[in-house]
């Protein structure tokens, strides 16, 4: 059982801080931040992330359905997730614009194995059998990695090339940071509900929290692999 006052996500961020740092301070991100980024690596990331984001839309829609079924309708969860869907609509348009700016033909991008595996992982999480708390934890982790990574490229003293600053702003801006904290609060609230369930279903609830922690770690592993794929030589 978690200590009172310490949130589950807080506990997990401490426990898994090495892999978390691996995902949010990856050499690819550090290369953007210090201005040494290989532009062919950035273009590869752009094409693969476009494929990822297209698969992320139905995942977020599945979280919206879980919010509608599981949260009380005054909690604001539905509005928050809906704003996420709306933001993804803009994001997809941004990818198209950005791709044409860099001469990347999106229709010709072939998904690499890491992208296919990560999209498959999202698809598994869309199942109605996956609890709201578990899906919300994964959702938060996916967004938080991008937020922390790109915010790092905009910090004082970073040498991010001007032509990449807009990309970093997309995920590194304060509004997106607020959005991530809201997702995190919902995940913590749902995990807390599960962890404090002392009824006859106590075992089921414990399993749910364990499952959420496993999916949290998996997200971090996939994020590291995704950066590796982008950063590595073709
Ligand atoms: C791989 N992770 C990946 N792509 C993204 N666009 C995000 C997270 C955030 O939306």
py3Dmol code that shows the C-alpha trace and the ligand (Angstrom):
import py3Dmol

protein = """\
ATOM      1  CA  UNK A   1       0.000   0.000   0.000  1.00  0.00           C
ATOM      2  CA  UNK A   2       1.255   3.496  -0.787  1.00  0.00           C
ATOM      3  CA  UNK A   3       2.305   5.876   1.979  1.00  0.00           C
ATOM      4  CA  UNK A   4      -0.308   8.523   2.700  1.00  0.00           C
ATOM      5  CA  UNK A   5       0.463  11.769   0.899  1.00  0.00           C
ATOM      6  CA  UNK A   6       2.833  10.201  -1.627  1.00  0.00           C
ATOM      7  CA  UNK A   7       1.168   9.672  -4.981  1.00  0.00           C
ATOM      8  CA  UNK A   8       1.613   6.496  -6.962  1.00  0.00           C
ATOM      9  CA  UNK A   9       3.138   8.288  -9.956  1.00  0.00           C
ATOM     10  CA  UNK A  10       5.576   9.994  -7.601  1.00  0.00           C
ATOM     11  CA  UNK A  11       6.619   6.632  -6.170  1.00  0.00           C
ATOM     12  CA  UNK A  12       7.066   5.158  -9.651  1.00  0.00           C
ATOM     13  CA  UNK A  13       9.015   8.150 -10.991  1.00  0.00           C
ATOM     14  CA  UNK A  14      11.466   7.678  -8.105  1.00  0.00           C
ATOM     15  CA  UNK A  15      11.626   3.923  -8.460  1.00  0.00           C
ATOM     16  CA  UNK A  16      12.119   4.020 -12.239  1.00  0.00           C
ATOM     17  CA  UNK A  17      14.082   7.258 -12.452  1.00  0.00           C
ATOM     18  CA  UNK A  18      16.905   5.746 -14.515  1.00  0.00           C
ATOM     19  CA  UNK A  19      14.690   4.627 -17.374  1.00  0.00           C
ATOM     20  CA  UNK A  20      12.668   7.845 -17.036  1.00  0.00           C
ATOM     21  CA  UNK A  21      15.845   9.879 -17.470  1.00  0.00           C
ATOM     22  CA  UNK A  22      16.779   7.584 -20.373  1.00  0.00           C
ATOM     23  CA  UNK A  23      13.533   8.580 -22.087  1.00  0.00           C
ATOM     24  CA  UNK A  24      13.536  12.307 -21.252  1.00  0.00           C
ATOM     25  CA  UNK A  25      17.287  13.004 -21.583  1.00  0.00           C
ATOM     26  CA  UNK A  26      18.013  10.774 -24.548  1.00  0.00           C
ATOM     27  CA  UNK A  27      21.080  11.529 -26.745  1.00  0.00           C
ATOM     28  CA  UNK A  28      18.708  12.478 -29.595  1.00  0.00           C
ATOM     29  CA  UNK A  29      17.043  15.112 -27.384  1.00  0.00           C
ATOM     30  CA  UNK A  30      20.428  16.261 -26.072  1.00  0.00           C
ATOM     31  CA  UNK A  31      21.602  16.652 -29.693  1.00  0.00           C
ATOM     32  CA  UNK A  32      18.625  18.924 -30.445  1.00  0.00           C
ATOM     33  CA  UNK A  33      19.357  20.887 -27.276  1.00  0.00           C
ATOM     34  CA  UNK A  34      23.054  21.397 -28.089  1.00  0.00           C
ATOM     35  CA  UNK A  35      22.399  22.101 -31.775  1.00  0.00           C
ATOM     36  CA  UNK A  36      24.391  19.142 -33.114  1.00  0.00           C
ATOM     37  CA  UNK A  37      21.296  17.222 -34.244  1.00  0.00           C
ATOM     38  CA  UNK A  38      21.577  15.365 -37.516  1.00  0.00           C
ATOM     39  CA  UNK A  39      18.744  16.712 -39.680  1.00  0.00           C
ATOM     40  CA  UNK A  40      18.246  13.369 -41.395  1.00  0.00           C
ATOM     41  CA  UNK A  41      17.575  11.938 -37.908  1.00  0.00           C
ATOM     42  CA  UNK A  42      15.013  14.690 -37.269  1.00  0.00           C
ATOM     43  CA  UNK A  43      13.284  13.903 -40.568  1.00  0.00           C
ATOM     44  CA  UNK A  44      13.228  10.209 -39.731  1.00  0.00           C
ATOM     45  CA  UNK A  45      11.691  11.028 -36.347  1.00  0.00           C
ATOM     46  CA  UNK A  46       9.087  13.252 -38.074  1.00  0.00           C
ATOM     47  CA  UNK A  47       7.932  10.506 -40.441  1.00  0.00           C
ATOM     48  CA  UNK A  48       7.823   7.782 -37.789  1.00  0.00           C
ATOM     49  CA  UNK A  49       6.119  10.017 -35.218  1.00  0.00           C
ATOM     50  CA  UNK A  50       3.437  10.927 -37.744  1.00  0.00           C
ATOM     51  CA  UNK A  51       2.603   7.217 -37.975  1.00  0.00           C
ATOM     52  CA  UNK A  52       2.647   6.955 -34.183  1.00  0.00           C
ATOM     53  CA  UNK A  53       0.358   9.974 -33.719  1.00  0.00           C
ATOM     54  CA  UNK A  54      -2.168   8.573 -36.188  1.00  0.00           C
ATOM     55  CA  UNK A  55      -2.365   5.419 -34.041  1.00  0.00           C
ATOM     56  CA  UNK A  56      -2.411   7.519 -30.873  1.00  0.00           C
ATOM     57  CA  UNK A  57      -5.754   9.120 -31.905  1.00  0.00           C
ATOM     58  CA  UNK A  58      -7.861   5.942 -31.526  1.00  0.00           C
ATOM     59  CA  UNK A  59      -5.988   5.165 -28.298  1.00  0.00           C
ATOM     60  CA  UNK A  60      -6.962   8.558 -26.839  1.00  0.00           C
ATOM     61  CA  UNK A  61     -10.503   8.001 -28.144  1.00  0.00           C
ATOM     62  CA  UNK A  62     -10.546   4.691 -26.217  1.00  0.00           C
ATOM     63  CA  UNK A  63      -9.492   6.578 -23.072  1.00  0.00           C
ATOM     64  CA  UNK A  64     -12.359   9.011 -23.741  1.00  0.00           C
ATOM     65  CA  UNK A  65     -14.793   6.085 -23.780  1.00  0.00           C
ATOM     66  CA  UNK A  66     -13.322   4.762 -20.519  1.00  0.00           C
ATOM     67  CA  UNK A  67     -13.645   8.243 -18.958  1.00  0.00           C
ATOM     68  CA  UNK A  68     -17.287   8.378 -19.987  1.00  0.00           C
ATOM     69  CA  UNK A  69     -17.941   4.931 -18.489  1.00  0.00           C
ATOM     70  CA  UNK A  70     -15.844   5.252 -15.332  1.00  0.00           C
ATOM     71  CA  UNK A  71     -15.540   8.796 -14.120  1.00  0.00           C
ATOM     72  CA  UNK A  72     -18.351  10.803 -12.655  1.00  0.00           C
ATOM     73  CA  UNK A  73     -19.346  13.286 -15.300  1.00  0.00           C
ATOM     74  CA  UNK A  74     -18.600  16.300 -13.076  1.00  0.00           C
ATOM     75  CA  UNK A  75     -14.913  15.423 -12.678  1.00  0.00           C
ATOM     76  CA  UNK A  76     -13.828  17.155 -15.896  1.00  0.00           C
ATOM     77  CA  UNK A  77     -12.053  14.029 -17.179  1.00  0.00           C
ATOM     78  CA  UNK A  78     -14.127  13.861 -20.352  1.00  0.00           C
ATOM     79  CA  UNK A  79     -13.478  17.520 -21.222  1.00  0.00           C
ATOM     80  CA  UNK A  80      -9.753  17.075 -20.616  1.00  0.00           C
ATOM     81  CA  UNK A  81      -9.428  13.990 -22.812  1.00  0.00           C
ATOM     82  CA  UNK A  82     -11.623  15.613 -25.457  1.00  0.00           C
ATOM     83  CA  UNK A  83      -9.259  18.599 -25.504  1.00  0.00           C
ATOM     84  CA  UNK A  84      -6.494  16.061 -26.100  1.00  0.00           C
ATOM     85  CA  UNK A  85      -8.322  14.670 -29.132  1.00  0.00           C
ATOM     86  CA  UNK A  86      -8.795  18.216 -30.460  1.00  0.00           C
ATOM     87  CA  UNK A  87      -5.087  18.950 -29.961  1.00  0.00           C
ATOM     88  CA  UNK A  88      -4.208  15.795 -31.916  1.00  0.00           C
ATOM     89  CA  UNK A  89      -6.267  17.107 -34.817  1.00  0.00           C
ATOM     90  CA  UNK A  90      -4.023  20.200 -34.918  1.00  0.00           C
ATOM     91  CA  UNK A  91      -0.971  18.052 -34.396  1.00  0.00           C
ATOM     92  CA  UNK A  92      -1.688  15.917 -37.456  1.00  0.00           C
ATOM     93  CA  UNK A  93      -2.032  19.079 -39.567  1.00  0.00           C
ATOM     94  CA  UNK A  94       1.250  20.335 -38.097  1.00  0.00           C
ATOM     95  CA  UNK A  95       3.006  17.105 -39.074  1.00  0.00           C
ATOM     96  CA  UNK A  96       1.799  17.507 -42.661  1.00  0.00           C
ATOM     97  CA  UNK A  97       3.037  21.109 -42.841  1.00  0.00           C
ATOM     98  CA  UNK A  98       6.316  20.292 -41.162  1.00  0.00           C
ATOM     99  CA  UNK A  99       6.873  17.323 -43.474  1.00  0.00           C
ATOM    100  CA  UNK A 100       6.392  19.449 -46.577  1.00  0.00           C
ATOM    101  CA  UNK A 101       8.770  22.053 -45.090  1.00  0.00           C
ATOM    102  CA  UNK A 102      11.465  19.369 -44.735  1.00  0.00           C
ATOM    103  CA  UNK A 103      10.669  17.572 -47.977  1.00  0.00           C
ATOM    104  CA  UNK A 104       9.434  14.427 -46.225  1.00  0.00           C
ATOM    105  CA  UNK A 105       6.789  12.525 -48.208  1.00  0.00           C
ATOM    106  CA  UNK A 106       4.486  11.208 -45.447  1.00  0.00           C
ATOM    107  CA  UNK A 107       2.551   8.839 -47.709  1.00  0.00           C
ATOM    108  CA  UNK A 108       5.825   7.124 -48.521  1.00  0.00           C
ATOM    109  CA  UNK A 109       7.008   6.625 -44.930  1.00  0.00           C
ATOM    110  CA  UNK A 110       7.411   2.953 -44.069  1.00  0.00           C
ATOM    111  CA  UNK A 111       6.869   2.219 -40.368  1.00  0.00           C
ATOM    112  CA  UNK A 112       9.959   0.761 -38.728  1.00  0.00           C
ATOM    113  CA  UNK A 113       9.709  -2.199 -36.366  1.00  0.00           C
ATOM    114  CA  UNK A 114       9.860  -0.033 -33.226  1.00  0.00           C
ATOM    115  CA  UNK A 115       6.996   2.116 -34.535  1.00  0.00           C
ATOM    116  CA  UNK A 116       4.938  -0.949 -35.420  1.00  0.00           C
ATOM    117  CA  UNK A 117       5.590  -2.476 -31.991  1.00  0.00           C
ATOM    118  CA  UNK A 118       4.697   0.738 -30.175  1.00  0.00           C
ATOM    119  CA  UNK A 119       1.474   1.124 -32.222  1.00  0.00           C
ATOM    120  CA  UNK A 120       0.596  -2.492 -31.476  1.00  0.00           C
ATOM    121  CA  UNK A 121       1.116  -1.780 -27.757  1.00  0.00           C
ATOM    122  CA  UNK A 122      -1.330   1.147 -28.038  1.00  0.00           C
ATOM    123  CA  UNK A 123      -3.812  -1.112 -29.778  1.00  0.00           C
ATOM    124  CA  UNK A 124      -3.642  -3.638 -26.926  1.00  0.00           C
ATOM    125  CA  UNK A 125      -4.337  -0.826 -24.453  1.00  0.00           C
ATOM    126  CA  UNK A 126      -7.509   0.119 -26.376  1.00  0.00           C
ATOM    127  CA  UNK A 127      -9.219  -3.100 -25.267  1.00  0.00           C
ATOM    128  CA  UNK A 128     -12.297  -2.597 -23.049  1.00  0.00           C
ATOM    129  CA  UNK A 129     -10.628  -5.114 -20.674  1.00  0.00           C
ATOM    130  CA  UNK A 130      -7.942  -2.551 -19.844  1.00  0.00           C
ATOM    131  CA  UNK A 131      -8.926  -0.523 -16.790  1.00  0.00           C
ATOM    132  CA  UNK A 132      -9.296   3.239 -16.891  1.00  0.00           C
ATOM    133  CA  UNK A 133      -6.512   3.627 -14.292  1.00  0.00           C
ATOM    134  CA  UNK A 134      -4.109   1.557 -16.417  1.00  0.00           C
ATOM    135  CA  UNK A 135      -4.933   3.340 -19.698  1.00  0.00           C
ATOM    136  CA  UNK A 136      -4.736   6.744 -17.995  1.00  0.00           C
ATOM    137  CA  UNK A 137      -1.317   5.921 -16.514  1.00  0.00           C
ATOM    138  CA  UNK A 138       0.022   4.963 -19.954  1.00  0.00           C
ATOM    139  CA  UNK A 139      -1.575   8.059 -21.544  1.00  0.00           C
ATOM    140  CA  UNK A 140       0.031  10.359 -18.982  1.00  0.00           C
ATOM    141  CA  UNK A 141       3.457   8.684 -19.329  1.00  0.00           C
ATOM    142  CA  UNK A 142       3.399   8.932 -23.157  1.00  0.00           C
ATOM    143  CA  UNK A 143       2.615  12.666 -23.046  1.00  0.00           C
ATOM    144  CA  UNK A 144       4.910  13.433 -20.086  1.00  0.00           C
ATOM    145  CA  UNK A 145       7.996  12.007 -21.816  1.00  0.00           C
ATOM    146  CA  UNK A 146       7.512  14.334 -24.798  1.00  0.00           C
ATOM    147  CA  UNK A 147       6.708  17.288 -22.562  1.00  0.00           C
ATOM    148  CA  UNK A 148       9.849  16.859 -20.420  1.00  0.00           C
ATOM    149  CA  UNK A 149      12.066  16.045 -23.386  1.00  0.00           C
ATOM    150  CA  UNK A 150      11.113  19.022 -25.526  1.00  0.00           C
ATOM    151  CA  UNK A 151      10.849  21.460 -22.615  1.00  0.00           C
ATOM    152  CA  UNK A 152      14.513  20.596 -21.940  1.00  0.00           C
ATOM    153  CA  UNK A 153      15.363  21.819 -25.467  1.00  0.00           C
ATOM    154  CA  UNK A 154      13.814  25.222 -24.718  1.00  0.00           C
ATOM    155  CA  UNK A 155      15.441  25.840 -21.344  1.00  0.00           C
ATOM    156  CA  UNK A 156      17.792  28.758 -20.742  1.00  0.00           C
ATOM    157  CA  UNK A 157      21.153  28.019 -22.295  1.00  0.00           C
ATOM    158  CA  UNK A 158      19.947  25.485 -24.857  1.00  0.00           C
ATOM    159  CA  UNK A 159      21.226  25.850 -28.430  1.00  0.00           C
ATOM    160  CA  UNK A 160      18.250  24.339 -30.225  1.00  0.00           C
ATOM    161  CA  UNK A 161      18.387  25.318 -33.923  1.00  0.00           C
ATOM    162  CA  UNK A 162      15.691  27.954 -34.729  1.00  0.00           C
ATOM    163  CA  UNK A 163      14.076  25.695 -37.361  1.00  0.00           C
ATOM    164  CA  UNK A 164      13.408  23.056 -34.667  1.00  0.00           C
ATOM    165  CA  UNK A 165      12.097  25.396 -31.982  1.00  0.00           C
ATOM    166  CA  UNK A 166       8.522  25.201 -33.202  1.00  0.00           C
ATOM    167  CA  UNK A 167       8.564  21.404 -32.867  1.00  0.00           C
ATOM    168  CA  UNK A 168       9.946  21.746 -29.323  1.00  0.00           C
ATOM    169  CA  UNK A 169       7.271  24.342 -28.500  1.00  0.00           C
ATOM    170  CA  UNK A 170       4.508  21.924 -29.499  1.00  0.00           C
ATOM    171  CA  UNK A 171       5.254  19.657 -26.547  1.00  0.00           C
ATOM    172  CA  UNK A 172       7.499  21.851 -24.426  1.00  0.00           C
ATOM    173  CA  UNK A 173       5.072  24.731 -23.850  1.00  0.00           C
ATOM    174  CA  UNK A 174       3.568  25.463 -20.416  1.00  0.00           C
ATOM    175  CA  UNK A 175       0.013  24.699 -21.537  1.00  0.00           C
ATOM    176  CA  UNK A 176       1.064  21.212 -22.546  1.00  0.00           C
ATOM    177  CA  UNK A 177       2.811  20.934 -19.179  1.00  0.00           C
ATOM    178  CA  UNK A 178      -0.474  21.800 -17.428  1.00  0.00           C
ATOM    179  CA  UNK A 179      -2.291  19.247 -19.549  1.00  0.00           C
ATOM    180  CA  UNK A 180       0.233  16.574 -18.495  1.00  0.00           C
ATOM    181  CA  UNK A 181      -0.220  17.442 -14.793  1.00  0.00           C
ATOM    182  CA  UNK A 182      -3.979  17.120 -15.208  1.00  0.00           C
ATOM    183  CA  UNK A 183      -3.559  13.675 -16.806  1.00  0.00           C
ATOM    184  CA  UNK A 184      -1.226  12.728 -13.973  1.00  0.00           C
ATOM    185  CA  UNK A 185      -3.753  13.851 -11.344  1.00  0.00           C
ATOM    186  CA  UNK A 186      -6.452  11.695 -12.900  1.00  0.00           C
ATOM    187  CA  UNK A 187      -4.107   8.696 -13.041  1.00  0.00           C
ATOM    188  CA  UNK A 188      -3.186   9.209  -9.383  1.00  0.00           C
ATOM    189  CA  UNK A 189      -6.810   9.585  -8.341  1.00  0.00           C
ATOM    190  CA  UNK A 190      -7.799   6.362 -10.125  1.00  0.00           C
ATOM    191  CA  UNK A 191      -4.759   4.468  -8.802  1.00  0.00           C
ATOM    192  CA  UNK A 192      -5.506   5.727  -5.301  1.00  0.00           C
ATOM    193  CA  UNK A 193      -9.074   4.476  -5.604  1.00  0.00           C
ATOM    194  CA  UNK A 194      -7.775   1.053  -6.610  1.00  0.00           C
ATOM    195  CA  UNK A 195      -5.038   0.928  -3.961  1.00  0.00           C
ATOM    196  CA  UNK A 196      -7.357   1.891  -1.115  1.00  0.00           C
ATOM    197  CA  UNK A 197     -10.054  -0.586  -2.104  1.00  0.00           C
ATOM    198  CA  UNK A 198     -10.260  -2.844   0.931  1.00  0.00           C
ATOM    199  CA  UNK A 199     -13.393  -4.695  -0.148  1.00  0.00           C
ATOM    200  CA  UNK A 200     -13.768  -8.275  -1.345  1.00  0.00           C
ATOM    201  CA  UNK A 201     -12.102  -7.262  -4.620  1.00  0.00           C
ATOM    202  CA  UNK A 202      -8.878  -6.155  -2.924  1.00  0.00           C
ATOM    203  CA  UNK A 203      -6.821  -8.634  -4.966  1.00  0.00           C
ATOM    204  CA  UNK A 204      -8.304  -7.377  -8.248  1.00  0.00           C
ATOM    205  CA  UNK A 205      -7.439  -3.798  -7.289  1.00  0.00           C
ATOM    206  CA  UNK A 206      -3.871  -4.697  -6.350  1.00  0.00           C
ATOM    207  CA  UNK A 207      -3.457  -6.441  -9.698  1.00  0.00           C
ATOM    208  CA  UNK A 208      -4.705  -3.309 -11.439  1.00  0.00           C
ATOM    209  CA  UNK A 209      -2.095  -1.136  -9.743  1.00  0.00           C
ATOM    210  CA  UNK A 210       0.631  -3.647 -10.593  1.00  0.00           C
ATOM    211  CA  UNK A 211      -0.552  -3.697 -14.207  1.00  0.00           C
ATOM    212  CA  UNK A 212      -0.428   0.108 -14.354  1.00  0.00           C
ATOM    213  CA  UNK A 213       3.153   0.106 -13.086  1.00  0.00           C
ATOM    214  CA  UNK A 214       4.143  -2.497 -15.702  1.00  0.00           C
ATOM    215  CA  UNK A 215       2.553  -0.438 -18.505  1.00  0.00           C
ATOM    216  CA  UNK A 216       4.256   2.698 -17.173  1.00  0.00           C
ATOM    217  CA  UNK A 217       7.641   0.967 -17.478  1.00  0.00           C
ATOM    218  CA  UNK A 218       6.770  -0.343 -20.930  1.00  0.00           C
ATOM    219  CA  UNK A 219       5.908   3.147 -22.160  1.00  0.00           C
ATOM    220  CA  UNK A 220       9.306   4.370 -20.974  1.00  0.00           C
ATOM    221  CA  UNK A 221      11.051   1.473 -22.724  1.00  0.00           C
ATOM    222  CA  UNK A 222       9.187   2.147 -25.973  1.00  0.00           C
ATOM    223  CA  UNK A 223       9.981   5.858 -25.760  1.00  0.00           C
ATOM    224  CA  UNK A 224      13.705   5.085 -25.399  1.00  0.00           C
ATOM    225  CA  UNK A 225      13.514   2.715 -28.383  1.00  0.00           C
ATOM    226  CA  UNK A 226      11.649   5.337 -30.393  1.00  0.00           C
ATOM    227  CA  UNK A 227      14.410   7.901 -29.795  1.00  0.00           C
ATOM    228  CA  UNK A 228      17.036   5.234 -30.540  1.00  0.00           C
ATOM    229  CA  UNK A 229      15.376   4.504 -33.871  1.00  0.00           C
ATOM    230  CA  UNK A 230      15.268   8.200 -34.765  1.00  0.00           C
ATOM    231  CA  UNK A 231      18.800   8.921 -33.593  1.00  0.00           C
ATOM    232  CA  UNK A 232      20.552   5.851 -35.024  1.00  0.00           C
ATOM    233  CA  UNK A 233      22.142   5.569 -38.431  1.00  0.00           C
ATOM    234  CA  UNK A 234      19.751   4.562 -41.225  1.00  0.00           C
TER     235      UNK A 234
END
"""
ligand_1 = """\
10
LIG
C 6.620 8.354 -29.661
N 5.546 9.515 -27.811
C 5.764 9.449 -29.124
N 5.237 10.352 -29.951
C 4.462 11.347 -29.477
N 3.947 12.254 -30.339
C 4.219 11.440 -28.088
C 4.788 10.486 -27.287
C 3.392 12.536 -27.470
O 2.212 12.753 -28.073
"""
view = py3Dmol.view(width=600, height=400)
view.addModel(protein, "pdb")
view.setStyle({"model": 0}, {"cartoon": {"style": "trace"}})
view.addModel(ligand_1, "xyz")
view.setStyle({"model": 1}, {"stick": {}})
view.zoomTo()
view.show()
